[in-house]
Amino acid sequence: MIGMSTAPAGRRRGPSKGDLREQAILATARDLLSRKPLDAITIDELAAGAEISRSSFYFYFDSKLAVVVALLHGLAGEVGRDAGPWLDGAGPDEPALRRSLAALAALWRDQGRLLTGALAAAPGCPPIARWRAWLREAHVERLAARIARDRAAGVAPHGPAPRVLAEMIDDLRTAAFAAASDPEGLVDDLVVVELRMIYGVLPAHHAEG
């Protein structure tokens, strides 16, 4: 019958050849970024890693910048997923905050070159600037809502406006991880600082010490 699929019922089509090549370009970019700065990576290298010609590369991405932006949006999904239990929770939940920060630190450990390069390029690059603004707003909005909820419940003391405090925390995290040679070594200190900033308390083991 015209318009009816000829694929067997219940069978899903796999990724197309184009999808696989696009993913190969992205995987090549991730690998190269683990070994060299963003500025040192060429389109020829990206194409070679995906086993396609330079001209074929432009069928999937119109520039190296487009590859970078695609990678950044993929990372944003990881950040949002790992931060969810902390941002949607309540009270000075140290384990949830620690898990969220540990996941973020691991991301900076593995993708530090990409993230650092993106932050440096953002002021003069509208696509990356939009990505950074969107990612920051997504975190700030949810953290501010958590702070407001906990203040209304009497769990957190009053202080700077929730959004102002959330912006300070987001900027502190970004600056600390961007400057760190060992992002995972920052987790303990960031847990302490953020709990103090929001709740005015130290984690139990720090308070006892």
Accessible surface in RSA format (square Angstrom, percent):
REM  Atomic radii and reference values for relative SASA: ProtOr
REM  Chains: A
REM  Algorithm: Lee & Richards
REM  Probe-radius: 1.40
REM  Slices: 20
REM RES _ NUM      All-atoms   Total-Side   Main-Chain    Non-polar    All polar
REM                ABS   REL    ABS   REL    ABS   REL    ABS   REL    ABS   REL
RES MET A   1   189.25  98.0 120.35  79.7  68.89 164.0 106.59  90.6  82.66 109.5
RES ILE A   2   180.37 102.6 153.18 114.1  27.19  65.5 160.34 115.5  20.03  54.4
RES GLY A   3    84.01 103.6   0.00   N/A  84.01 103.6  42.86 117.6  41.15  92.2
RES MET A   4   124.12  64.3 103.69  68.6  20.43  48.6  74.58  63.4  49.54  65.6
RES SER A   5    76.96  65.0  48.09  64.2  28.87  66.5  53.39 113.7  23.57  33.0
RES THR A   6   136.48  97.1 103.12 104.5  33.36  79.5  80.71 108.4  55.77  84.3
RES ALA A   7    37.39  34.4  17.75  27.4  19.64  44.7  23.41  33.0  13.98  37.0
RES PRO A   8    79.16  57.7  64.51  58.8  14.66  53.3  76.59  63.2   2.57  16.0
RES ALA A   9   110.55 101.6  69.60 107.4  40.95  93.2  80.31 113.1  30.25  80.1
RES GLY A  10    85.95 106.0   0.00   N/A  85.95 106.0  45.43 124.7  40.53  90.8
RES ARG A  11   172.10  72.3 150.52  76.7  21.59  51.4  42.64  58.3 129.47  78.5
RES ARG A  12   219.92  92.3 195.90  99.9  24.01  57.2  77.55 106.0 142.36  86.3
RES ARG A  13   198.35  83.3 166.59  84.9  31.76  75.6  73.91 101.0 124.44  75.4
RES GLY A  14    56.44  69.6   0.00   N/A  56.44  69.6  29.81  81.8  26.63  59.6
RES PRO A  15    95.31  69.5  72.70  66.3  22.61  82.2  80.12  66.2  15.19  94.4
RES SER A  16    61.62  52.1  50.32  67.2  11.31  26.0  51.83 110.4   9.80  13.7
RES LYS A  17   140.82  68.7 131.00  80.4   9.82  23.4  77.92  70.1  62.90  67.0
RES GLY A  18    23.75  29.3   0.00   N/A  23.75  29.3  17.92  49.2   5.83  13.0
RES ASP A  19    75.46  52.9  73.32  73.0   2.14   5.1  15.69  36.9  59.78  59.6
RES LEU A  20   102.87  57.3  97.68  69.9   5.18  13.0  98.01  68.8   4.86  13.1
RES ARG A  21    91.69  38.5  90.91  46.3   0.78   1.9  11.01  15.0  80.68  48.9
RES GLU A  22    62.46  35.9  62.46  47.3   0.00   0.0   2.62   5.1  59.84  48.9
RES GLN A  23    95.38  53.3  93.66  68.4   1.72   4.1  39.70  84.5  55.68  42.2
RES ALA A  24    33.23  30.6  24.97  38.5   8.26  18.8  32.05  45.1   1.18   3.1
RES ILE A  25     0.00   0.0   0.00   0.0   0.00   0.0   0.00   0.0   0.00   0.0
RES LEU A  26    14.27   7.9  14.27  10.2   0.00   0.0  14.27  10.0   0.00   0.0
RES ALA A  27    51.60  47.4  45.47  70.2   6.13  14.0  46.93  66.1   4.67  12.4
RES THR A  28    17.98  12.8  12.94  13.1   5.04  12.0  12.30  16.5   5.69   8.6
RES ALA A  29     4.41   4.1   4.41   6.8   0.00   0.0   4.41   6.2   0.00   0.0
RES ARG A  30    95.86  40.2  90.55  46.2   5.30  12.6  31.21  42.7  64.65  39.2
RES ASP A  31    73.53  51.5  66.43  66.1   7.10  16.8  26.35  62.0  47.18  47.1
RES LEU A  32    13.34   7.4  13.34   9.5   0.00   0.0  13.34   9.4   0.00   0.0
RES LEU A  33     5.69   3.2   4.29   3.1   1.40   3.5   4.57   3.2   1.12   3.0
RES SER A  34    71.80  60.7  39.85  53.2  31.95  73.6  38.73  82.5  33.07  46.3
RES ARG A  35   144.28  60.6 116.07  59.2  28.21  67.2  65.18  89.1  79.11  47.9
RES LYS A  36    50.57  24.7  49.86  30.6   0.72   1.7  26.12  23.5  24.45  26.0
RES PRO A  37    74.21  54.1  71.96  65.6   2.25   8.2  74.21  61.3   0.00   0.0
RES LEU A  38    25.22  14.0  21.99  15.7   3.23   8.1  21.99  15.4   3.23   8.7
RES ASP A  39   133.30  93.4 108.34 107.8  24.96  59.0  33.58  79.0  99.72  99.4
RES ALA A  40    48.49  44.6  29.70  45.8  18.79  42.7  40.52  57.1   7.97  21.1
RES ILE A  41     5.57   3.2   2.81   2.1   2.76   6.6   2.81   2.0   2.76   7.5
RES THR A  42    67.87  48.3  63.66  64.5   4.21  10.0  65.12  87.5   2.75   4.2
RES ILE A  43    25.84  14.7  22.59  16.8   3.24   7.8  22.59  16.3   3.24   8.8
RES ASP A  44    78.74  55.2  73.78  73.4   4.96  11.7  28.26  66.5  50.48  50.3
RES GLU A  45    54.72  31.4  47.38  35.8   7.34  17.5  32.15  62.2  22.57  18.4
RES LEU A  46     1.83   1.0   1.83   1.3   0.00   0.0   1.83   1.3   0.00   0.0
RES ALA A  47     2.64   2.4   2.64   4.1   0.00   0.0   2.64   3.7   0.00   0.0
RES ALA A  48    70.87  65.2  50.12  77.3  20.75  47.2  58.52  82.4  12.35  32.7
RES GLY A  49    44.33  54.7   0.00   N/A  44.33  54.7  21.96  60.3  22.37  50.1
RES ALA A  50     9.67   8.9   0.00   0.0   9.67  22.0   1.30   1.8   8.37  22.2
RES GLU A  51   160.91  92.4 127.48  96.4  33.43  79.6  50.81  98.3 110.10  89.9
RES ILE A  52    22.57  12.8   4.06   3.0  18.52  44.6  13.24   9.5   9.33  25.3
RES SER A  53    60.03  50.7  44.89  59.9  15.14  34.9  51.42 109.5   8.61  12.1
RES ARG A  54   116.53  48.9 109.91  56.0   6.62  15.8  45.93  62.8  70.61  42.8
RES SER A  55    87.64  74.1  69.08  92.2  18.55  42.7  53.54 114.0  34.10  47.8
RES SER A  56    41.66  35.2  35.67  47.6   6.00  13.8  11.71  24.9  29.96  42.0
RES PHE A  57     0.00   0.0   0.00   0.0   0.00   0.0   0.00   0.0   0.00   0.0
RES TYR A  58    93.95  43.9  74.20  42.2  19.75  51.4  63.08  47.4  30.87  38.1
RES PHE A  59   167.52  83.8 136.50  84.5  31.02  80.7 144.19  87.4  23.33  66.8
RES TYR A  60    39.78  18.6  15.98   9.1  23.80  61.9  11.48   8.6  28.30  34.9
RES PHE A  61    17.99   9.0  13.36   8.3   4.63  12.1  17.85  10.8   0.14   0.4
RES ASP A  62   114.10  79.9  93.84  93.4  20.26  47.9  40.89  96.2  73.20  73.0
RES SER A  63    37.43  31.6  36.62  48.9   0.82   1.9  32.26  68.7   5.17   7.2
RES LYS A  64    54.35  26.5  52.67  32.3   1.68   4.0  37.93  34.1  16.42  17.5
RES LEU A  65    64.05  35.7  58.68  42.0   5.37  13.5  61.68  43.3   2.37   6.4
RES ALA A  66    29.15  26.8  19.86  30.6   9.29  21.1  25.60  36.1   3.55   9.4
RES VAL A  67     1.13   0.7   1.13   1.0   0.00   0.0   1.13   1.0   0.00   0.0
RES VAL A  68     5.36   3.5   5.36   4.9   0.00   0.0   5.36   4.7   0.00   0.0
RES VAL A  69    27.18  17.9  27.18  24.6   0.00   0.0  27.18  23.6   0.00   0.0
RES ALA A  70    36.02  33.1  19.80  30.6  16.21  36.9  27.19  38.3   8.83  23.4
RES LEU A  71     4.13   2.3   1.04   0.7   3.09   7.8   2.43   1.7   1.70   4.6
RES LEU A  72     0.00   0.0   0.00   0.0   0.00   0.0   0.00   0.0   0.00   0.0
RES HIS A  73    93.09  50.9  82.19  57.1  10.90  27.9  56.78  58.5  36.31  42.3
RES GLY A  74    44.59  55.0   0.00   N/A  44.59  55.0  36.70 100.7   7.89  17.7
RES LEU A  75     9.38   5.2   9.23   6.6   0.15   0.4   9.23   6.5   0.15   0.4
RES ALA A  76     4.92   4.5   0.52   0.8   4.40  10.0   0.69   1.0   4.23  11.2
RES GLY A  77    46.76  57.7   0.00   N/A  46.76  57.7  40.12 110.1   6.64  14.9
RES GLU A  78    65.66  37.7  64.85  49.1   0.80   1.9  16.32  31.6  49.34  40.3
RES VAL A  79    34.19  22.5  29.28  26.5   4.91  11.8  33.45  29.1   0.74   2.0
RES GLY A  80    31.78  39.2   0.00   N/A  31.78  39.2  27.92  76.6   3.86   8.6
RES ARG A  81   157.59  66.2 136.02  69.3  21.58  51.4  81.98 112.0  75.62  45.8
RES ASP A  82    51.59  36.1  37.99  37.8  13.61  32.2  10.64  25.0  40.95  40.8
RES ALA A  83     8.06   7.4   7.79  12.0   0.27   0.6   7.90  11.1   0.16   0.4
RES GLY A  84    10.03  12.4   0.00   N/A  10.03  12.4  10.03  27.5   0.00   0.0
RES PRO A  85    90.12  65.7  70.37  64.1  19.76  71.8  81.34  67.2   8.79  54.6
RES TRP A  86     0.69   0.3   0.28   0.1   0.42   1.0   0.19   0.1   0.50   0.8
RES LEU A  87     4.43   2.5   3.37   2.4   1.06   2.7   3.37   2.4   1.06   2.8
RES ASP A  88    98.15  68.8  71.51  71.2  26.64  63.0  30.31  71.3  67.84  67.7
RES GLY A  89    24.43  30.1   0.00   N/A  24.43  30.1  23.64  64.9   0.79   1.8
RES ALA A  90    69.64  64.0  49.44  76.3  20.20  46.0  49.51  69.7  20.14  53.3
RES GLY A  91    10.50  13.0   0.00   N/A  10.50  13.0  10.50  28.8   0.00   0.0
RES PRO A  92    63.21  46.1  46.21  42.1  17.00  61.8  46.80  38.6  16.41 102.0
RES ASP A  93    57.18  40.1  49.39  49.2   7.79  18.4  16.29  38.3  40.89  40.8
RES GLU A  94    30.29  17.4  29.50  22.3   0.79   1.9  11.85  22.9  18.44  15.1
RES PRO A  95    77.34  56.4  72.11  65.7   5.23  19.0  77.04  63.6   0.30   1.8
RES ALA A  96     5.76   5.3   3.56   5.5   2.20   5.0   4.03   5.7   1.73   4.6
RES LEU A  97     0.07   0.0   0.07   0.0   0.00   0.0   0.07   0.0   0.00   0.0
RES ARG A  98    62.95  26.4  62.95  32.1   0.00   0.0  44.44  60.7  18.51  11.2
RES ARG A  99   149.35  62.7 141.05  71.9   8.30  19.8  76.19 104.1  73.16  44.3
RES SER A 100     5.85   4.9   3.13   4.2   2.71   6.2   0.74   1.6   5.11   7.2
RES LEU A 101     0.00   0.0   0.00   0.0   0.00   0.0   0.00   0.0   0.00   0.0
RES ALA A 102    43.29  39.8  39.16  60.4   4.13   9.4  39.96  56.3   3.34   8.8
RES ALA A 103    30.51  28.1  16.54  25.5  13.97  31.8  25.00  35.2   5.51  14.6
RES LEU A 104    29.05  16.2  25.54  18.3   3.51   8.8  28.62  20.1   0.43   1.2
RES ALA A 105     0.00   0.0   0.00   0.0   0.00   0.0   0.00   0.0   0.00   0.0
RES ALA A 106    27.20  25.0  27.10  41.8   0.10   0.2  27.20  38.3   0.00   0.0
RES LEU A 107    17.61   9.8  14.44  10.3   3.17   8.0  17.04  12.0   0.56   1.5
RES TRP A 108    21.17   8.5  17.48   8.5   3.69   8.7  10.30   5.5  10.87  17.6
RES ARG A 109   126.97  53.3  99.83  50.9  27.14  64.6  47.80  65.3  79.17  48.0
RES ASP A 110    77.05  54.0  57.23  57.0  19.82  46.9  22.30  52.5  54.75  54.6
RES GLN A 111    28.33  15.8  25.72  18.8   2.61   6.2   3.82   8.1  24.50  18.6
RES GLY A 112    17.44  21.5   0.00   N/A  17.44  21.5  15.15  41.6   2.29   5.1
RES ARG A 113   107.18  45.0  95.40  48.6  11.78  28.0  30.09  41.1  77.09  46.7
RES LEU A 114     0.88   0.5   0.71   0.5   0.17   0.4   0.71   0.5   0.17   0.5
RES LEU A 115    11.69   6.5  11.65   8.3   0.04   0.1  11.65   8.2   0.04   0.1
RES THR A 116    62.24  44.3  61.53  62.4   0.71   1.7  53.58  72.0   8.66  13.1
RES GLY A 117    19.20  23.7   0.00   N/A  19.20  23.7  16.48  45.2   2.71   6.1
RES ALA A 118     0.12   0.1   0.00   0.0   0.12   0.3   0.12   0.2   0.00   0.0
RES LEU A 119    43.85  24.4  31.91  22.8  11.94  30.0  32.53  22.8  11.32  30.5
RES ALA A 120    81.34  74.8  48.60  75.0  32.74  74.5  60.80  85.6  20.55  54.4
RES ALA A 121    38.81  35.7  25.81  39.8  13.00  29.6  36.64  51.6   2.18   5.8
RES ALA A 122     9.74   9.0   9.54  14.7   0.21   0.5   9.62  13.5   0.12   0.3
RES PRO A 123   123.54  90.0  78.06  71.2  45.47 165.3  90.77  74.9  32.77 203.7
RES GLY A 124    72.06  88.9   0.00   N/A  72.06  88.9  39.07 107.2  32.99  73.9
RES CYS A 125    18.10  13.7  16.42  18.3   1.68   3.9  10.87  27.5   7.23   7.8
RES PRO A 126    84.67  61.7  79.57  72.5   5.10  18.5  84.44  69.7   0.23   1.4
RES PRO A 127    41.71  30.4  37.08  33.8   4.62  16.8  38.42  31.7   3.28  20.4
RES ILE A 128     2.73   1.6   2.73   2.0   0.00   0.0   2.73   2.0   0.00   0.0
RES ALA A 129    37.15  34.2  32.02  49.4   5.13  11.7  33.67  47.4   3.48   9.2
RES ARG A 130   154.12  64.7 147.11  75.0   7.01  16.7  75.85 103.7  78.27  47.4
RES TRP A 131     7.19   2.9   4.67   2.3   2.52   5.9   6.60   3.5   0.59   1.0
RES ARG A 132    40.57  17.0  40.57  20.7   0.00   0.0  19.78  27.0  20.79  12.6
RES ALA A 133    60.75  55.9  51.36  79.3   9.39  21.4  57.35  80.8   3.41   9.0
RES TRP A 134   133.01  53.4 125.74  60.9   7.27  17.1 105.65  56.3  27.36  44.4
RES LEU A 135    29.13  16.2  28.73  20.6   0.40   1.0  28.73  20.2   0.40   1.1
RES ARG A 136    62.33  26.2  61.88  31.5   0.45   1.1  19.30  26.4  43.03  26.1
RES GLU A 137    69.95  40.2  68.46  51.8   1.50   3.6  45.00  87.0  24.96  20.4
RES ALA A 138    38.65  35.5  30.88  47.7   7.77  17.7  38.10  53.7   0.56   1.5
RES HIS A 139    22.11  12.1  18.98  13.2   3.13   8.0  20.47  21.1   1.64   1.9
RES VAL A 140     0.17   0.1   0.17   0.2   0.00   0.0   0.17   0.2   0.00   0.0
RES GLU A 141   105.47  60.6 101.84  77.0   3.63   8.7  29.80  57.6  75.67  61.8
RES ARG A 142    81.69  34.3  78.18  39.9   3.52   8.4  43.03  58.8  38.66  23.4
RES LEU A 143     0.15   0.1   0.15   0.1   0.00   0.0   0.15   0.1   0.00   0.0
RES ALA A 144    13.09  12.0  12.29  19.0   0.80   1.8  12.62  17.8   0.48   1.3
RES ALA A 145    45.71  42.0  36.84  56.9   8.87  20.2  44.70  62.9   1.01   2.7
RES ARG A 146     0.52   0.2   0.52   0.3   0.00   0.0   0.02   0.0   0.50   0.3
RES ILE A 147     0.02   0.0   0.00   0.0   0.02   0.1   0.02   0.0   0.00   0.0
RES ALA A 148    45.36  41.7  38.75  59.8   6.60  15.0  41.05  57.8   4.31  11.4
RES ARG A 149   105.26  44.2  95.43  48.6   9.82  23.4  72.50  99.1  32.75  19.9
RES ASP A 150     2.38   1.7   2.38   2.4   0.00   0.0   0.00   0.0   2.38   2.4
RES ARG A 151    23.72  10.0  16.53   8.4   7.19  17.1   8.12  11.1  15.60   9.5
RES ALA A 152    94.69  87.1  50.31  77.6  44.38 101.0  63.09  88.8  31.61  83.7
RES ALA A 153    74.15  68.2  36.12  55.7  38.02  86.5  48.79  68.7  25.36  67.2
RES GLY A 154    67.02  82.6   0.00   N/A  67.02  82.6  32.88  90.2  34.14  76.5
RES VAL A 155    69.01  45.4  45.58  41.3  23.43  56.5  50.88  44.2  18.13  49.2
RES ALA A 156     6.17   5.7   0.00   0.0   6.17  14.0   1.49   2.1   4.68  12.4
RES PRO A 157    73.73  53.7  59.95  54.7  13.77  50.1  71.41  59.0   2.32  14.4
RES HIS A 158   155.23  84.8 129.05  89.7  26.18  67.0  91.96  94.8  63.27  73.6
RES GLY A 159    47.90  59.1   0.00   N/A  47.90  59.1  25.83  70.9  22.07  49.4
RES PRO A 160    67.02  48.8  53.16  48.5  13.86  50.4  66.13  54.6   0.88   5.5
RES ALA A 161    55.57  51.1  42.66  65.8  12.91  29.4  48.41  68.2   7.16  19.0
RES PRO A 162    37.67  27.5  37.67  34.3   0.00   0.0  37.67  31.1   0.00   0.0
RES ARG A 163   101.20  42.5  99.78  50.9   1.41   3.4  55.50  75.9  45.70  27.7
RES VAL A 164    65.54  43.1  65.36  59.2   0.19   0.5  65.36  56.8   0.19   0.5
RES LEU A 165     6.44   3.6   6.44   4.6   0.00   0.0   6.44   4.5   0.00   0.0
RES ALA A 166     0.00   0.0   0.00   0.0   0.00   0.0   0.00   0.0   0.00   0.0
RES GLU A 167    44.77  25.7  44.76  33.9   0.01   0.0   5.72  11.1  39.05  31.9
RES MET A 168    97.07  50.3  88.68  58.7   8.39  20.0  78.75  67.0  18.31  24.3
RES ILE A 169     0.00   0.0   0.00   0.0   0.00   0.0   0.00   0.0   0.00   0.0
RES ASP A 170    10.36   7.3  10.27  10.2   0.09   0.2   0.00   0.0  10.36  10.3
RES ASP A 171    65.26  45.7  60.46  60.2   4.80  11.4  28.59  67.3  36.68  36.6
RES LEU A 172    65.92  36.7  59.97  42.9   5.95  14.9  65.36  45.9   0.56   1.5
RES ARG A 173    12.84   5.4  12.84   6.5   0.00   0.0   5.62   7.7   7.22   4.4
RES THR A 174    28.81  20.5  26.66  27.0   2.15   5.1  18.09  24.3  10.72  16.2
RES ALA A 175    64.28  59.1  51.62  79.7  12.66  28.8  59.71  84.1   4.57  12.1
RES ALA A 176    26.02  23.9  12.93  20.0  13.09  29.8  23.52  33.1   2.50   6.6
RES PHE A 177     2.50   1.3   0.35   0.2   2.15   5.6   0.35   0.2   2.15   6.2
RES ALA A 178    39.34  36.2  19.90  30.7  19.44  44.2  20.17  28.4  19.17  50.8
RES ALA A 179    92.38  84.9  52.37  80.8  40.02  91.0  63.33  89.2  29.06  77.0
RES ALA A 180    29.82  27.4   5.08   7.8  24.75  56.3  14.10  19.9  15.73  41.7
RES SER A 181   121.91 103.0  80.03 106.8  41.88  96.5  57.26 121.9  64.65  90.6
RES ASP A 182    83.47  58.5  77.59  77.2   5.88  13.9  32.97  77.6  50.49  50.4
RES PRO A 183    12.35   9.0  12.35  11.3   0.00   0.0  12.35  10.2   0.00   0.0
RES GLU A 184    74.82  43.0  62.26  47.1  12.57  29.9  24.20  46.8  50.62  41.3
RES GLY A 185    48.63  60.0   0.00   N/A  48.63  60.0  26.71  73.3  21.92  49.1
RES LEU A 186    44.60  24.8  44.60  31.9   0.00   0.0  44.60  31.3   0.00   0.0
RES VAL A 187    12.49   8.2  12.49  11.3   0.00   0.0  12.49  10.9   0.00   0.0
RES ASP A 188    79.62  55.8  78.35  78.0   1.27   3.0  19.76  46.5  59.86  59.7
RES ASP A 189    90.63  63.5  89.39  89.0   1.24   2.9  21.85  51.4  68.78  68.6
RES LEU A 190     8.50   4.7   8.47   6.1   0.03   0.1   8.50   6.0   0.00   0.0
RES VAL A 191     0.00   0.0   0.00   0.0   0.00   0.0   0.00   0.0   0.00   0.0
RES VAL A 192    25.70  16.9  25.70  23.3   0.00   0.0  25.70  22.3   0.00   0.0
RES VAL A 193    58.45  38.5  55.92  50.6   2.53   6.1  58.41  50.7   0.04   0.1
RES GLU A 194     0.17   0.1   0.14   0.1   0.04   0.1   0.04   0.1   0.14   0.1
RES LEU A 195     2.35   1.3   2.35   1.7   0.00   0.0   2.35   1.6   0.00   0.0
RES ARG A 196   123.27  51.8 112.62  57.4  10.65  25.4  22.41  30.6 100.86  61.1
RES MET A 197    63.19  32.7  38.98  25.8  24.20  57.6  44.59  37.9  18.59  24.6
RES ILE A 198     1.91   1.1   0.24   0.2   1.67   4.0   0.35   0.3   1.56   4.2
RES TYR A 199     9.79   4.6   1.70   1.0   8.09  21.1   1.67   1.3   8.12  10.0
RES GLY A 200    47.72  58.8   0.00   N/A  47.72  58.8  20.89  57.3  26.83  60.1
RES VAL A 201    65.53  43.1  61.19  55.4   4.34  10.5  65.53  56.9   0.00   0.0
RES LEU A 202    63.98  35.6  47.49  34.0  16.50  41.5  47.49  33.3  16.50  44.4
RES PRO A 203     4.56   3.3   0.00   0.0   4.56  16.6   4.56   3.8   0.00   0.0
RES ALA A 204    68.80  63.3  57.96  89.5  10.84  24.7  64.17  90.4   4.64  12.3
RES HIS A 205   100.62  55.0  86.61  60.2  14.01  35.8  67.91  70.0  32.72  38.1
RES HIS A 206    71.24  38.9  55.78  38.8  15.46  39.5  36.99  38.1  34.25  39.9
RES ALA A 207    67.35  61.9  37.32  57.6  30.03  68.3  41.14  57.9  26.21  69.4
RES GLU A 208   151.59  87.0 111.43  84.3  40.16  95.6  52.43 101.4  99.16  81.0
RES GLY A 209    99.25 122.4   0.00   N/A  99.25 122.4  51.55 141.5  47.70 106.8
END  Absolute sums over single chains surface
CHAIN  1 A    11527.6       8811.2       2716.4       6995.2       4532.4
END  Absolute sums over all chains
TOTAL         11527.6       8811.2       2716.4       6995.2       4532.4
